[in-house]
Amino acid sequence: MLDELFGRAELKARIEELEEEKHHLERRVEAEEERRADAVAARQDAEERVNRLEDRIEELQHRVDRLGDEEEQIDFRGVETVRGARLDEVLSRLGSVETDPEGALTAMVDDDVPDVVRETLGDHSALVSRAAPCLVCTDDAGLVSVALTPPLAPDPFCEWGDGFEVDESWFRPTGSFGFALVRSDLFAFGAYDGSDLQSAETFETDVMNNHSKGGFSQARFERRRDQQVDDHLDKAEEVIADHDADTLIVVGERTVLSRFRKTADHTATVDASGDPEAALEDAFRAFWTTRLYRI
């Protein structure tokens, strides 16, 4: 009765209405945070698939080009991935070819196919554009006609000789060098003498991969994750600098390789997973792999 007399009953009813409205808004905020967390997780999963999909996209683009241009109807006689003993055999065969003084053409093709390669291969020179960057070996009799993708590609050149100009150091590990695998959460450095691993240093960083449904916001989550990745890469750069390798090869995730393009002699994208030691071994094997195209 006193509440009604002093108008408190109406105020209490209004308070209850506001409390209910507040609870409703809180539930909406929580639902929105969950949607944002799911969106972040989905984006991260998509980023992990980018490297795998890019090769597939390139392959499909080649198919589209071939369907849209009669010149591109010509296809490779065969494509093969070679390493180890098979690579040794291929390089040995190329090295054994002997011709007249100007009978063997070797060309390292990056972007533009040299005119002499176009003239020698004719319509099949379109295949060189598809395989580039690649090392082309062909002779004036058309008995040999192949393209290879050397892991350590030399600068572009094009020359005739009495044999093919194929340096094995373009295709196989030789001498002493440093080889680093860098991912956003893993690092492995190996000091190599040829194919022999002399020493290794590895570490992993606990980088946030999924936004929990609660706690801080999406923006704060991304800032914290970016900072963790930056700290991880800073530590990787320190390890690389400490080893001071004369020749440095850095491979790993495309998204982090830009940090090392100035310090590395060679960089390449590889998909290596597992614990650091196993991942380093997988990355080393993947990098020293050659693609052989029969033109």
N, C-alpha and C positions, 0 to 999 in steps of 0.2 A: 504494500500500500504506500509506504514511504517512497519506494522507487517511482511509482506512478506519480506521486505528488510532486516530486522534485524533477520529473522528466528523465530520471535515470533509466527507466525501462526502455525508452526509445533509444537512448544512447547505447545501452547494452545490446539491443537488437542490431543496431548499426555496426557495432564492433564485431558481432558474430558474422554479419554479412561480409565485412572487410576481411576477416580472418579466412573465411571460405574463399574469397576472391584471391587472397594472397596464396593460399594453398594451391589453387588452380594455376596461378602464374608460375609458382615454383615447379609444378609438374610439367608445364610447358617448357620451362628453362631446362629441366633435366632431360626432357625428350630431345630438345634441340642439341644439347651437349652430346647425347648419345649418337645422334645423326652425324654430328661433326666428327666424332671419334671414328665412326664407321667409314666416313669419307676419307679421313686421313689414312686409315689402314688400307683402304682400297687403292688410294694413290700410291702408297708405298709398294704394294704388291705389283701394281702396274709398272713402276719404275724398275723393279727387279726383272721384269719380262722384256724390257726395252732392248737390251743387248741381243737376246735370242731372236726377237722379232725382226730386227733390222736386216739380218741376213736373209730372212724369208721374204721380206718386202723387196729387197734387191733382186732376188731370184724371180719373183713374180713380175717385177718391172721389166726384166729382160724378156720374159715371155710376152708381155704386152707389146714391147718394141718389135719383137720378131713377128707378131701377128699383124702389126700395122705397117710393116715395111718388108717388101719382098726380098730385099737384100739380106735381111736378117733371118730368112728361112734356112740359111746355111747354119748347121749346128756343129759342135765339136764332135770329133770322132770318138772321143772318150774323155772323161774327167776322173782323176784319181788323186787321193791324198797319200803322200809318200813321206816316210821317215825311216830312220834306222837303216837296215840292210837294203830295203827297197830303194831308198834315196841314194845309197852308195852305188847301187847298180845303175840307176838312171844317170847319175853324174859321170860314172865311168864310161858308159856308152857314148855320151855326148863328147867326153874328152877324147875318145878314140877315133872320132871322125876326122878324116884327112881329105882335103880337096885341093884343087888348083889354088894358086895364090889368092884369087878373088872369088872363091867358090862357096864360102860359108859366111852367112850373115848372122850377126848377133846384135840385138838391140834391146836396151832397157827402156821400156815404154812406160811413161807415167800418165800423162793426160792425152796429149796429141800423138797420133800415130805418124811416124816419119813417112815422108813420101816414098822413100826407097822400100819401106816395108809394104806400103800399099801396092806399089808397082810389082813387087816380088810375089806377094800372096794374092793379089787380085781381089776377087769378091770375098775371099776368106779373111782379108784384113779386118773385116767387121768383127770377127771373133776376137781379135787382139784388143779392140776397144772394150769388149765385154770382160776380158780377163785382166785388163790393166788395173793396177800397176803390175807389170810382168816382164820377164826376160824371154825374148823371142829368139829361137834358134831355128834357122831354116837354110837349106842349100839351094844352089841354082838349078839342080836337077829335080828338086821336089821330093827327094827321098826322105828327108827329115823335116818335120814341121811341127814344132811344139812351143808351148809357152809355159813358164814356170813362175811361181810367186815366191821369190827369195825372202826369208825372214828379215835379213839385213840387206835391203835393196840398195844397190849403188846408184850414183847419180845417172840420169838418163844419158845414153850414148847409142850410137848406131855405126857399125863398121863391118866391112868385108875382110875376110882373112882366109888362111888355108885350114882353119879349124875354128871351132866355137870358143868364144871368150867366156869361160865359165870359171869363176873363182869359188872354190869350195867354202871359203870363209863367209860367203853370202848365204850359205845354206846350212852350215854346221857350226857349232860352237868351237872356237879356237882361241888359244891364248888365255890370258887372265882377264876376268871382267866381273862386274857386279850385276846381279839379277834380282830385282825386287818385285814382289807381288803386293799390290796395294788395293784394299777394299775399304769401305767406310768403317768397318769394324774389325778388320784383320790386317796384319802386316807381316811379311816374311822377306828377309834379305838373305841371299846366298852369295858367297864368294866362290867363284868357279874357276877351274883351270880346265878348259875344254868342257867335256861333259862331266867332269869329276867335281863334286861339291866338296870344297875345302872346309868351309865353316858356314854356320847359319845363325841368324838371330831373328826371333819371332815374338810377336805379342798380339793379344786381342784386347779390344776395348768394349765394354758393356754399353753399347749405344742403344738408346731407346728406339724401339722399332714400331710399337703400337701405342696409340693414344688410349689410355685407360678411360673408362666411362665414369668420369668423376675427377675430382682434383682440379688442376689448373686447366686453362682454356686451350683451345687448339693453337692459337698464336703463340702462347707461352711454351706449349709443348714443342712446336717447331723451332722456336728460338733455342730452347735447351738442347734439342737434338742436333741442330746445326753447330752449336758450340762444342758439343761432344765430338762431332766429326772433325771440326777444325783442330781441336786439341789432339785428336788421334793422328791427324795428318802432320801436325807440327812435330810430334814425337817421331813419326816415320822419317821426316826430313832430317831430323837430328841424327838418327841411326845411319842414314845414307851418308850424311856429311862426315860422320866419324870414320866410316870405312874408306872414304876417299878413293874410290875405284877409278882407274884410268878410263875405263869404258863402262858405262852404266846403261842397263836396259831396265825399263820400268813398265810393267804390265798390270792389268787389273780392270776395275770398273771404269767405264767411259766417263762417269760423272765426277771422278776424282783425279783422272789422269792429267787434267789441265794444270794442276798444281806442280807437276813434275816435268813439263815439256821443256822448260828452260835449262834444267839441270841434267836431264837424261839425254843420252845420245840417241836412244831409240825408245819409242813407246808403242804399245799395242793393246788392244782390248782383248781380254781373255775371260772365259767363264770357268773359274776354278773354285771349288768349294771343299768343305771338310776342315779338319784341324789344320793349323798353319803349316806343319811339315808336309802333310799330304797335299795340301793345296799348292805349296811351292813346287812340288814335284810335278803335279798336273799342269801347272802353268808353264813350267819349263818345257815339258813335252809338247804342249799345245803351241807354244811360240816357235819352237824349232821344227815346224811341220811345213811342208811345201805342197802346194796344189799344182798338179800337172794337168795341162790341157793339151790334148792332141788336136791340132788344127787341120 
